[in-house]
């Protein structure tokens, strides 16, 4: 049987949740026993989001093969088991870069290079490449970023038109729109959806199904109106109302309306009945918590809800697994120093997490957070930069190296306890470029890290340029720092922890990228578990055990 393709477009406004919707559809198809692949097409001209400001773009999600991708791939990972790689995210920048390089090499044999066919052919090639990642793939879901009508997305939509023309029986388009309720008029308005579908038709794409984002379920009368004016069958108009508690309700709500069955019928897909039992059990735990944890996150992009998206979700997964609700308190790290008192600035949480980041702004506030947690026996979890902060704090206030720093912030520091990879003589082969993607890590026996993972060899995803400087390793170990994880067949420090502390651990990688609601990352799980179970007064007896 030929591979089937589902194109998911958006209209009316941005931020409708195409990524979550695509991930939810993928989840439902997997629950029916189908093998899927997913692809995000982004219209921006950046080659990838790696250099984009988090305030504009949000989180950069990293895959195992080191691709810096759109945060929607994080949704795909959390909701599905689809393979994710550099083939799962394509930008206009990548497309044009490839086309221009081909032109310079003479691949086009002197022809005039144009959007049609050269750019659209390259887009179609990316779609086929995503479909061919695994031989067993049956359905490919392709999400097109942006809003229909944007000039940037026109080449992608034209490529889809051609793709559908070439495979008329193997493709459908699901168009996600917004159906607003005007409170003053007391009416639901369908005109924006009508106009959005009209733009699609003008481009040459007929929507096969319309998903309507709305605040409340749509009446049959409203659905009939959308069906008539958008030239879509009535049973192919589905409302996607705002969920009450968590985004993990979305697949269940769409399944209740028979969305997955309708898609299978449209594409002629043979599948079993959807089995959502594990997902529904997880949801029941999320919606019926029996306690509460309060975690403070100290970062420099806290005003942007998507900058640390995977971190928030990983903490939430751990809370669900523990059967408790999660309250996240957000603290801008650069305001902690201004406040004058760390206790007043961030006090009152059960544990603290310092996420990854780059640059000088907010650095000292993060250092004060690590010091506050170390001295008061509060659980501390440092991710990437958060581990580097933990190292610098320990060097300054335990080792007495008052001017210890990272060379990222202070290139002239007399004690570069954190330094650029290329500055460490023993690991020259890694060069000075950013470490990206999955790397193996060996974990020491009898450590907190081993207790969390339950094994001694792991793989985690990285995105950083700076590392712990091993010239200081002995001095740190003599004062109680345990370097519990090391790059396999290497010397780079991957995990550090304090021996005489309830839970103070830093990792040079990004474990948040590998957490799912049905497969919680072990570090986040143990972090939340410790917050709940740590009752003994501090200093506590040593807790490094594998029991």
VEXVEX-829222 format. One record per residue (C-alpha): residue number from 1; x, y, z. Coordinates in steps of 0.05 Angstrom, whole numbers, plus 32768, in hexadecimal, padded with zeros to 4 digits. Layout:
# residues N
+-----+------+-------+------+
| seq | east | north |   up |
+-----+------+-------+------+
| NUM |    X |     Y |    Z |
...
+-----+------+-------+------+
//
This chain:
# residues 547
+-----+------+-------+------+
| seq | east | north |   up |
+-----+------+-------+------+
|   1 | 8000 |  8000 | 8000 |
|   2 | 8019 |  8046 | 7FEF |
|   3 | 802E |  8077 | 8025 |
|   4 | 7FF7 |  80A9 | 8038 |
|   5 | 8003 |  80F3 | 8045 |
|   6 | 7FDD |  8123 | 8072 |
|   7 | 7FEC |  816D | 8068 |
|   8 | 7FD9 |  819A | 80A3 |
|   9 | 7FD1 |  81E4 | 8094 |
|  10 | 7FBA |  821E | 80C0 |
|  11 | 7F90 |  825A | 80B2 |
|  12 | 7F73 |  829A | 80D0 |
|  13 | 7FA8 |  82A5 | 8106 |
|  14 | 7FEA |  8287 | 811D |
|  15 | 7FF5 |  8260 | 815E |
|  16 | 7FB7 |  8235 | 8153 |
|  17 | 7FDC |  81F7 | 8169 |
|  18 | 7FEC |  81D5 | 8127 |
|  19 | 8026 |  81B1 | 8148 |
|  20 | 7FFC |  8195 | 8180 |
|  21 | 7FC5 |  8183 | 8150 |
|  22 | 7FF6 |  815F | 8121 |
|  23 | 8014 |  813A | 815C |
|  24 | 7FCF |  8126 | 8176 |
|  25 | 7FBB |  810B | 8132 |
|  26 | 7FFC |  80E5 | 812F |
|  27 | 7FEF |  80C8 | 8173 |
|  28 | 7FA9 |  80B0 | 815F |
|  29 | 7FC3 |  808F | 8120 |
|  30 | 7FF9 |  806B | 8148 |
|  31 | 7FC4 |  8054 | 8179 |
|  32 | 7FA2 |  8033 | 813D |
|  33 | 7FE2 |  800D | 812E |
|  34 | 7FFB |  8038 | 80F5 |
|  35 | 8044 |  804C | 80EA |
|  36 | 804C |  8096 | 80DF |
|  37 | 8081 |  80CA | 80CF |
|  38 | 807C |  8115 | 80DB |
|  39 | 8098 |  8152 | 80B9 |
|  40 | 8096 |  819C | 80CB |
|  41 | 809E |  81CD | 8091 |
|  42 | 80B2 |  8212 | 80AA |
|  43 | 80AD |  824F | 807B |
|  44 | 80E2 |  827A | 809B |
|  45 | 8124 |  8286 | 8077 |
|  46 | 8151 |  8272 | 80B2 |
|  47 | 8174 |  8230 | 80A2 |
|  48 | 815E |  8218 | 80E7 |
|  49 | 8147 |  8238 | 8128 |
|  50 | 818B |  822E | 8149 |
|  51 | 819D |  8278 | 8146 |
|  52 | 8158 |  8294 | 8151 |
|  53 | 8145 |  82BB | 818F |
|  54 | 811B |  8290 | 81BF |
|  55 | 80EC |  82CC | 81C8 |
|  56 | 80DB |  82C7 | 817E |
|  57 | 80DD |  827D | 8172 |
|  58 | 80DA |  825A | 81B4 |
|  59 | 8100 |  821B | 81C4 |
|  60 | 8131 |  81FA | 8194 |
|  61 | 8123 |  81B0 | 8195 |
|  62 | 815F |  8182 | 8187 |
|  63 | 8159 |  813D | 8168 |
|  64 | 8187 |  8101 | 8172 |
|  65 | 81AD |  8110 | 8132 |
|  66 | 81BB |  8157 | 8148 |
|  67 | 8188 |  817E | 8120 |
|  68 | 8171 |  81C0 | 813F |
|  69 | 8127 |  81C1 | 8130 |
|  70 | 80E4 |  81E2 | 813E |
|  71 | 80C4 |  81D8 | 8182 |
|  72 | 808A |  81B4 | 8161 |
|  73 | 80B7 |  8177 | 815A |
|  74 | 80B5 |  8175 | 81A6 |
|  75 | 806A |  816C | 81A1 |
|  76 | 8074 |  8135 | 816D |
|  77 | 80A4 |  8111 | 819C |
|  78 | 8078 |  8116 | 81DA |
|  79 | 8039 |  80FF | 81B7 |
|  80 | 8054 |  80CA | 8186 |
|  81 | 808A |  8097 | 8179 |
|  82 | 809B |  80B4 | 8134 |
|  83 | 80E5 |  80B6 | 811F |
|  84 | 80FF |  80FD | 8126 |
|  85 | 813E |  8116 | 8104 |
|  86 | 8158 |  814D | 80D6 |
|  87 | 8126 |  8131 | 80A3 |
|  88 | 80EC |  8145 | 80D0 |
|  89 | 80F4 |  8190 | 80CB |
|  90 | 8100 |  81B9 | 808C |
|  91 | 8104 |  8205 | 8085 |
|  92 | 8101 |  8234 | 804A |
|  93 | 8149 |  8245 | 805A |
|  94 | 815E |  81FC | 8051 |
|  95 | 8136 |  81F6 | 8010 |
|  96 | 8154 |  8235 | 7FF0 |
|  97 | 819A |  8224 | 800A |
|  98 | 8196 |  81E0 | 7FE8 |
|  99 | 817A |  81FC | 7FA7 |
| 100 | 81AF |  8232 | 7FA2 |
| 101 | 81E7 |  8201 | 7FB0 |
| 102 | 81CC |  81D4 | 7F79 |
| 103 | 81CA |  820F | 7F4A |
| 104 | 8212 |  8221 | 7F5A |
| 105 | 8229 |  81DA | 7F4D |
| 106 | 8205 |  81DA | 7F0A |
| 107 | 81D3 |  81A5 | 7F1D |
| 108 | 819C |  81C9 | 7EF6 |
| 109 | 81C5 |  81C8 | 7EB6 |
| 110 | 81C0 |  8212 | 7EAA |
| 111 | 8175 |  8217 | 7EB1 |
| 112 | 8154 |  8254 | 7ED0 |
| 113 | 8149 |  8242 | 7F19 |
| 114 | 8102 |  8253 | 7F30 |
| 115 | 80D3 |  8247 | 7F6A |
| 116 | 80AD |  8218 | 7F3C |
| 117 | 80C7 |  81E4 | 7F30 |
| 118 | 8109 |  81E7 | 7F55 |
| 119 | 80F5 |  81FF | 7F9A |
| 120 | 80B4 |  81D7 | 7F9A |
| 121 | 80D9 |  8199 | 7F82 |
| 122 | 8109 |  819F | 7FBD |
| 123 | 80CF |  81A5 | 7FED |
| 124 | 80AF |  8167 | 7FD1 |
| 125 | 80F1 |  8143 | 7FD7 |
| 126 | 80F3 |  8154 | 8021 |
| 127 | 80AD |  8137 | 802A |
| 128 | 80C2 |  80F6 | 8008 |
| 129 | 8101 |  80F3 | 8033 |
| 130 | 80D8 |  80F9 | 8072 |
| 131 | 80AB |  80C0 | 8059 |
| 132 | 80E7 |  8094 | 804B |
| 133 | 8108 |  8098 | 8090 |
| 134 | 80EA |  8055 | 80A1 |
| 135 | 80D4 |  801F | 8071 |
| 136 | 8096 |  800F | 809A |
| 137 | 8079 |  8056 | 8096 |
| 138 | 8030 |  8056 | 8082 |
| 139 | 801B |  809F | 808F |
| 140 | 8042 |  80E0 | 808C |
| 141 | 8027 |  811E | 80AF |
| 142 | 8042 |  815F | 8093 |
| 143 | 8035 |  819F | 80BB |
| 144 | 803E |  81E1 | 8096 |
| 145 | 8054 |  821A | 80C3 |
| 146 | 8035 |  825F | 80BF |
| 147 | 7FF0 |  8273 | 80A7 |
| 148 | 7FD1 |  8268 | 8063 |
| 149 | 7FD7 |  82A9 | 803D |
| 150 | 801D |  82B9 | 8055 |
| 151 | 804B |  82C7 | 801B |
| 152 | 8082 |  829D | 803C |
| 153 | 8059 |  825D | 803A |
| 154 | 8043 |  8261 | 7FF1 |
| 155 | 807C |  8234 | 7FD5 |
| 156 | 806A |  81FF | 8008 |
| 157 | 8020 |  8201 | 7FF7 |
| 158 | 802F |  81FE | 7FAC |
| 159 | 805C |  81C1 | 7FB9 |
| 160 | 8022 |  81A1 | 7FDF |
| 161 | 7FF3 |  81B0 | 7FA6 |
| 162 | 8022 |  818D | 7F76 |
| 163 | 802D |  8153 | 7FA7 |
| 164 | 7FE3 |  8148 | 7FAD |
| 165 | 7FDA |  814C | 7F62 |
| 166 | 800E |  8115 | 7F59 |
| 167 | 7FEE |  80E9 | 7F8F |
| 168 | 7FA4 |  80FA | 7F90 |
| 169 | 7F8F |  80BB | 7FB6 |
| 170 | 7FC6 |  80BE | 7FEA |
| 171 | 7FC0 |  8105 | 8006 |
| 172 | 7F8F |  812E | 802F |
| 173 | 7F92 |  8175 | 804B |
| 174 | 7F7B |  8184 | 8091 |
| 175 | 7F72 |  81CF | 809A |
| 176 | 7F73 |  81EB | 80E1 |
| 177 | 7F4E |  822D | 80E9 |
| 178 | 7F34 |  8259 | 8120 |
| 179 | 7EE9 |  8263 | 812C |
| 180 | 7EE3 |  829F | 815B |
| 181 | 7EA9 |  82AE | 818A |
| 182 | 7E99 |  82F8 | 818B |
| 183 | 7E80 |  8306 | 81D1 |
| 184 | 7E62 |  834A | 81C0 |
| 185 | 7E39 |  832C | 8188 |
| 186 | 7E2C |  82EA | 81AB |
| 187 | 7E3E |  82C5 | 816C |
| 188 | 7E6F |  8293 | 8151 |
| 189 | 7E8E |  82AD | 8110 |
| 190 | 7EA0 |  827F | 80D6 |
| 191 | 7EB6 |  82B4 | 80A4 |
| 192 | 7F01 |  82B0 | 80B6 |
| 193 | 7EFF |  8265 | 80A9 |
| 194 | 7EDA |  8270 | 8067 |
| 195 | 7F0F |  82A2 | 8050 |
| 196 | 7F48 |  8274 | 8066 |
| 197 | 7F2C |  8239 | 803F |
| 198 | 7F21 |  8267 | 8003 |
| 199 | 7F6B |  827A | 8003 |
| 200 | 7F7D |  8230 | 8003 |
| 201 | 7F4F |  8223 | 7FC7 |
| 202 | 7F6E |  825E | 7FA2 |
| 203 | 7FB2 |  823E | 7FAA |
| 204 | 7F95 |  81FD | 7F8E |
| 205 | 7F8D |  81D5 | 7FCE |
| 206 | 7F48 |  81BB | 7FE2 |
| 207 | 7F43 |  81AE | 802D |
| 208 | 7F29 |  8169 | 803C |
| 209 | 7F1C |  8176 | 8085 |
| 210 | 7F16 |  81B5 | 80AF |
| 211 | 7F2A |  81B5 | 80F8 |
| 212 | 7F0C |  81F1 | 811D |
| 213 | 7F30 |  820D | 8159 |
| 214 | 7EFB |  822A | 8186 |
| 215 | 7EEB |  8239 | 81CF |
| 216 | 7EAC |  820F | 81D1 |
| 217 | 7E92 |  81D5 | 81A7 |
| 218 | 7E72 |  81EC | 8166 |
| 219 | 7E29 |  81E0 | 8158 |
| 220 | 7E13 |  81B6 | 811D |
| 221 | 7DF8 |  81F5 | 80FD |
| 222 | 7E3C |  8217 | 80FF |
| 223 | 7E5E |  81D8 | 80E5 |
| 224 | 7E2C |  81D3 | 80AC |
| 225 | 7E3B |  821B | 8099 |
| 226 | 7E86 |  820E | 8097 |
| 227 | 7E79 |  81CF | 806F |
| 228 | 7E50 |  81F4 | 803B |
| 229 | 7E7D |  8231 | 8032 |
| 230 | 7EBF |  820B | 8036 |
| 231 | 7EA9 |  81D2 | 8008 |
| 232 | 7EB9 |  819D | 803C |
| 233 | 7E8B |  8163 | 8050 |
| 234 | 7E65 |  816F | 8091 |
| 235 | 7E84 |  8134 | 80B4 |
| 236 | 7EC9 |  8150 | 80A2 |
| 237 | 7EBE |  818F | 80CB |
| 238 | 7EDA |  8181 | 8110 |
| 239 | 7EDE |  81B1 | 814B |
| 240 | 7F1D |  81B3 | 8175 |
| 241 | 7F08 |  81D9 | 81B3 |
| 242 | 7F37 |  81F3 | 81E8 |
| 243 | 7F47 |  81BB | 8219 |
| 244 | 7F39 |  81C8 | 8262 |
| 245 | 7F78 |  81AF | 8284 |
| 246 | 7FB1 |  8194 | 825A |
| 247 | 7FC6 |  818F | 8211 |
| 248 | 7FC8 |  8143 | 821A |
| 249 | 7F7C |  8144 | 8218 |
| 250 | 7F7D |  8157 | 81CE |
| 251 | 7F86 |  8111 | 81B0 |
| 252 | 7F4D |  80F6 | 81DA |
| 253 | 7F1F |  8130 | 81C7 |
| 254 | 7F2E |  8126 | 817D |
| 255 | 7F24 |  80DB | 8183 |
| 256 | 7EDF |  80E6 | 81A2 |
| 257 | 7ECB |  810A | 8163 |
| 258 | 7EE4 |  80D1 | 8138 |
| 259 | 7F1C |  80F9 | 8118 |
| 260 | 7F4C |  80BE | 8111 |
| 261 | 7F16 |  8092 | 80F2 |
| 262 | 7F03 |  80C8 | 80C0 |
| 263 | 7F4C |  80D0 | 80AB |
| 264 | 7F53 |  8085 | 80A1 |
| 265 | 7F14 |  8083 | 8077 |
| 266 | 7F2B |  80BE | 804C |
| 267 | 7F6E |  809E | 803E |
| 268 | 7F56 |  8056 | 8039 |
| 269 | 7F82 |  8041 | 8074 |
| 270 | 7F74 |  7FFE | 8092 |
| 271 | 7F81 |  7FFF | 80DD |
| 272 | 7F68 |  7FE4 | 811F |
| 273 | 7F3F |  8009 | 8152 |
| 274 | 7F65 |  803F | 8178 |
| 275 | 7F80 |  8029 | 81BC |
| 276 | 7F87 |  8066 | 81E8 |
| 277 | 7F86 |  8041 | 822A |
| 278 | 7FCD |  8054 | 8240 |
| 279 | 7FC3 |  809C | 822C |
| 280 | 7F80 |  80A0 | 8250 |
| 281 | 7F9F |  8082 | 828F |
| 282 | 7FD5 |  80B8 | 828D |
| 283 | 7FA0 |  80ED | 8283 |
| 284 | 7F79 |  80D4 | 82BF |
| 285 | 7FB7 |  80DC | 82EA |
| 286 | 7FC3 |  8122 | 82CE |
| 287 | 7F7B |  8138 | 82DB |
| 288 | 7F75 |  8119 | 8321 |
| 289 | 7FB5 |  812B | 8347 |
| 290 | 7FBC |  8119 | 8391 |
| 291 | 7FF0 |  814D | 83A4 |
| 292 | 8018 |  8187 | 838A |
| 293 | 8060 |  819B | 837C |
| 294 | 807A |  81E1 | 8371 |
| 295 | 80B7 |  81E8 | 8345 |
| 296 | 80DC |  8229 | 8338 |
| 297 | 80FC |  8232 | 82F3 |
| 298 | 8132 |  8266 | 82F0 |
| 299 | 8143 |  827D | 82A9 |
| 300 | 814C |  82B8 | 827B |
| 301 | 8110 |  82AD | 824C |
| 302 | 80D9 |  82A1 | 827F |
| 303 | 80AB |  82D5 | 825F |
| 304 | 80A5 |  82A9 | 8221 |
| 305 | 807B |  826B | 822F |
| 306 | 809B |  8242 | 81F7 |
| 307 | 80E5 |  8250 | 8205 |
| 308 | 80E9 |  8215 | 8236 |
| 309 | 80AF |  81EC | 821B |
| 310 | 80CF |  81A7 | 8222 |
| 311 | 80E6 |  81B7 | 8269 |
| 312 | 80A0 |  81C9 | 827F |
| 313 | 8084 |  818B | 825F |
| 314 | 80B8 |  815C | 827C |
| 315 | 80A9 |  8177 | 82C3 |
| 316 | 805F |  816E | 82B5 |
| 317 | 806B |  8126 | 829E |
| 318 | 8090 |  8117 | 82DF |
| 319 | 8058 |  8136 | 8309 |
| 320 | 8024 |  810D | 82E5 |
| 321 | 804C |  80CE | 82F2 |
| 322 | 8050 |  80E0 | 833C |
| 323 | 8005 |  80EE | 833E |
| 324 | 800C |  8137 | 8352 |
| 325 | 7FFD |  817A | 8332 |
| 326 | 8035 |  81A8 | 831D |
| 327 | 803C |  81F2 | 832C |
| 328 | 8074 |  8213 | 8306 |
| 329 | 808D |  8256 | 831F |
| 330 | 80B5 |  827D | 82EC |
| 331 | 80EF |  82A9 | 8302 |
| 332 | 8116 |  82D7 | 82D4 |
| 333 | 815E |  82CB | 82E8 |
| 334 | 8176 |  8312 | 82DC |
| 335 | 8144 |  832D | 830F |
| 336 | 815E |  8302 | 8348 |
| 337 | 819C |  832C | 8352 |
| 338 | 8173 |  836C | 834D |
| 339 | 8145 |  8353 | 8385 |
| 340 | 817F |  8350 | 83B7 |
| 341 | 8165 |  8312 | 83DA |
| 342 | 8163 |  82CD | 83BA |
| 343 | 8130 |  82B5 | 83ED |
| 344 | 8101 |  82EE | 83DE |
| 345 | 810D |  82E7 | 8393 |
| 346 | 8101 |  829D | 838A |
| 347 | 80F0 |  827E | 83CD |
| 348 | 80B4 |  8251 | 83DA |
| 349 | 80BF |  8219 | 83A8 |
| 350 | 80CA |  81CF | 83B5 |
| 351 | 8103 |  81CB | 8382 |
| 352 | 8125 |  81F3 | 834C |
| 353 | 813A |  81E8 | 8305 |
| 354 | 816A |  8212 | 82DB |
| 355 | 8162 |  8204 | 8291 |
| 356 | 8192 |  820C | 8257 |
| 357 | 81A3 |  824E | 8235 |
| 358 | 81DA |  8279 | 8219 |
| 359 | 81FB |  82BA | 822B |
| 360 | 820A |  82E6 | 8267 |
| 361 | 81C5 |  8303 | 8278 |
| 362 | 81A9 |  82E5 | 82B8 |
| 363 | 81E7 |  82BB | 82C6 |
| 364 | 81F2 |  82D4 | 830E |
| 365 | 81AA |  82CA | 8320 |
| 366 | 81B0 |  8281 | 830C |
| 367 | 81F0 |  827A | 8335 |
| 368 | 81CB |  8296 | 8372 |
| 369 | 8194 |  8263 | 8366 |
| 370 | 81C5 |  8229 | 8367 |
| 371 | 81E5 |  8245 | 83A7 |
| 372 | 81A1 |  824C | 83C7 |
| 373 | 818F |  8204 | 83B7 |
| 374 | 81D3 |  81E8 | 83CD |
| 375 | 81D4 |  820C | 8410 |
| 376 | 818B |  81FD | 8420 |
| 377 | 8187 |  81B4 | 8409 |
| 378 | 8153 |  81C4 | 83D4 |
| 379 | 814E |  8197 | 8397 |
| 380 | 8173 |  81B7 | 835C |
| 381 | 8172 |  819F | 8313 |
| 382 | 81A2 |  81C0 | 82E2 |
| 383 | 8199 |  81B6 | 8297 |
| 384 | 81D5 |  81C6 | 826A |
| 385 | 81E4 |  820E | 827F |
| 386 | 81C2 |  81FB | 82C2 |
| 387 | 81FA |  81C9 | 82CE |
| 388 | 822F |  81FC | 82BC |
| 389 | 820F |  822D | 82ED |
| 390 | 8212 |  81F7 | 8323 |
| 391 | 825D |  81EC | 8315 |
| 392 | 826E |  8236 | 8318 |
| 393 | 8247 |  8240 | 8358 |
| 394 | 826B |  8205 | 8379 |
| 395 | 82AF |  821F | 8362 |
| 396 | 82A3 |  8264 | 837E |
| 397 | 8283 |  8253 | 83C1 |
| 398 | 829F |  820E | 83D2 |
| 399 | 82E3 |  820C | 83B0 |
| 400 | 82EF |  8256 | 83C0 |
| 401 | 82FD |  826A | 8377 |
| 402 | 82DA |  82AD | 837C |
| 403 | 82E3 |  82BF | 8334 |
| 404 | 82D3 |  827C | 8316 |
| 405 | 82A7 |  8281 | 82D8 |
| 406 | 8295 |  8267 | 8294 |
| 407 | 82BF |  8282 | 825B |
| 408 | 827E |  828E | 8236 |
| 409 | 826F |  82C6 | 8266 |
| 410 | 82B5 |  82DA | 827C |
| 411 | 82EB |  82C7 | 824A |
| 412 | 8320 |  82E2 | 8279 |
| 413 | 830C |  82BD | 82B9 |
| 414 | 8349 |  82A3 | 82E0 |
| 415 | 8322 |  8263 | 82EF |
| 416 | 82FD |  824B | 82B0 |
| 417 | 82D8 |  8211 | 82D1 |
| 418 | 82AA |  8212 | 8294 |
| 419 | 82CD |  821C | 8251 |
| 420 | 82C5 |  8213 | 8207 |
| 421 | 82CE |  81CC | 81F0 |
| 422 | 8309 |  81DD | 81C3 |
| 423 | 832D |  81FE | 81FE |
| 424 | 8334 |  81BB | 8221 |
| 425 | 8374 |  819B | 8208 |
| 426 | 835F |  8153 | 8214 |
| 427 | 8322 |  8157 | 81E7 |
| 428 | 833B |  817E | 81AB |
| 429 | 831A |  814E | 817B |
| 430 | 82D6 |  816B | 818B |
| 431 | 82EA |  81AF | 8171 |
| 432 | 82C8 |  81F0 | 8184 |
| 433 | 8285 |  81E4 | 8164 |
| 434 | 8243 |  81D9 | 8189 |
| 435 | 8237 |  8193 | 81A2 |
| 436 | 81F4 |  817D | 8184 |
| 437 | 81CC |  813D | 8187 |
| 438 | 81D0 |  80FC | 81AD |
| 439 | 820F |  80E5 | 81D1 |
| 440 | 821C |  80A8 | 81FE |
| 441 | 822A |  80B3 | 8248 |
| 442 | 8247 |  8082 | 827A |
| 443 | 822A |  8088 | 82C1 |
| 444 | 8251 |  8077 | 8300 |
| 445 | 8236 |  8042 | 832F |
| 446 | 8219 |  8057 | 8372 |
| 447 | 8205 |  809D | 835B |
| 448 | 81C5 |  80C3 | 8358 |
| 449 | 81C8 |  80C1 | 830D |
| 450 | 81CB |  8075 | 830D |
| 451 | 8190 |  8073 | 833D |
| 452 | 8168 |  809E | 830D |
| 453 | 8179 |  807A | 82CD |
| 454 | 817F |  8033 | 82E9 |
| 455 | 81B8 |  8025 | 82B8 |
| 456 | 81FF |  803A | 82A9 |
| 457 | 81FE |  804C | 8260 |
| 458 | 81CE |  8080 | 8244 |
| 459 | 81C6 |  80AD | 8208 |
| 460 | 81AF |  80F6 | 820D |
| 461 | 81A9 |  8132 | 81DE |
| 462 | 81D8 |  816D | 81E2 |
| 463 | 81D8 |  81B6 | 81CB |
| 464 | 8213 |  81DE | 81E7 |
| 465 | 825A |  81F8 | 81DC |
| 466 | 8275 |  81F9 | 8223 |
| 467 | 8289 |  81C1 | 8252 |
| 468 | 82A5 |  81B5 | 8298 |
| 469 | 82F0 |  81C1 | 8298 |
| 470 | 8310 |  817F | 82AF |
| 471 | 834E |  81A4 | 82C9 |
| 472 | 8323 |  81B2 | 8307 |
| 473 | 8306 |  816D | 830E |
| 474 | 8330 |  8155 | 8349 |
| 475 | 8323 |  8195 | 8371 |
| 476 | 82D8 |  818E | 8368 |
| 477 | 82D7 |  8144 | 837B |
| 478 | 82FE |  8152 | 83BB |
| 479 | 82C7 |  8181 | 83D1 |
| 480 | 828D |  8153 | 83C3 |
| 481 | 827B |  815C | 837A |
| 482 | 826E |  811A | 8357 |
| 483 | 8277 |  8116 | 830C |
| 484 | 8247 |  80DD | 8302 |
| 485 | 8241 |  80DD | 82B7 |
| 486 | 8278 |  80E0 | 8282 |
| 487 | 8278 |  80DE | 8237 |
| 488 | 8283 |  8095 | 8222 |
| 489 | 82CC |  808C | 820C |
| 490 | 82D8 |  80D5 | 821D |
| 491 | 82E6 |  8104 | 8257 |
| 492 | 82AE |  8137 | 8251 |
| 493 | 8284 |  813E | 828F |
| 494 | 823A |  8131 | 8280 |
| 495 | 821B |  812C | 82C5 |
| 496 | 8230 |  814B | 8308 |
| 497 | 8210 |  8144 | 834C |
| 498 | 821C |  8154 | 8395 |
| 499 | 8228 |  8119 | 83C3 |
| 500 | 820C |  8137 | 8403 |
| 501 | 81CD |  8158 | 83E9 |
| 502 | 8185 |  813E | 83E2 |
| 503 | 8185 |  814A | 8397 |
| 504 | 81B5 |  8179 | 8373 |
| 505 | 81C5 |  8162 | 832E |
| 506 | 81DB |  8183 | 82ED |
| 507 | 81DE |  8166 | 82A7 |
| 508 | 8203 |  8182 | 826A |
| 509 | 81CD |  8166 | 823C |
| 510 | 8183 |  8174 | 8233 |
| 511 | 815A |  813B | 8251 |
| 512 | 8119 |  8162 | 8247 |
| 513 | 811C |  8151 | 81FD |
| 514 | 8111 |  8107 | 820C |
| 515 | 80D7 |  8108 | 823D |
| 516 | 8090 |  80F1 | 822A |
| 517 | 8050 |  80ED | 8253 |
| 518 | 8051 |  80A1 | 824A |
| 519 | 809D |  809C | 8253 |
| 520 | 80B4 |  80CE | 8286 |
| 521 | 80FE |  80E0 | 8286 |
| 522 | 811F |  80BF | 82C3 |
| 523 | 8143 |  80FE | 82DB |
| 524 | 8103 |  8127 | 82DC |
| 525 | 80DE |  80ED | 82FC |
| 526 | 8111 |  80E7 | 8335 |
| 527 | 8115 |  8132 | 833E |
| 528 | 80CA |  8137 | 834B |
| 529 | 80CA |  80F7 | 8374 |
| 530 | 8101 |  8113 | 83A1 |
| 531 | 80DA |  8153 | 83AB |
| 532 | 809F |  812A | 83C3 |
| 533 | 80C6 |  80F8 | 83EE |
| 534 | 80FD |  8122 | 840D |
| 535 | 80E3 |  812C | 8454 |
| 536 | 8122 |  8124 | 847D |
| 537 | 8142 |  8164 | 8499 |
| 538 | 8180 |  817A | 8474 |
| 539 | 81B9 |  816A | 8474 |
| 540 | 819E |  8125 | 8467 |
| 541 | 81C4 |  80E4 | 846B |
| 542 | 81E6 |  80D1 | 8429 |
| 543 | 81B2 |  80BA | 83F8 |
| 544 | 81DF |  809F | 83C0 |
| 545 | 81C2 |  8059 | 83B7 |
| 546 | 81AA |  802D | 837F |
| 547 | 8178 |  800A | 83AB |
+-----+------+-------+------+
//
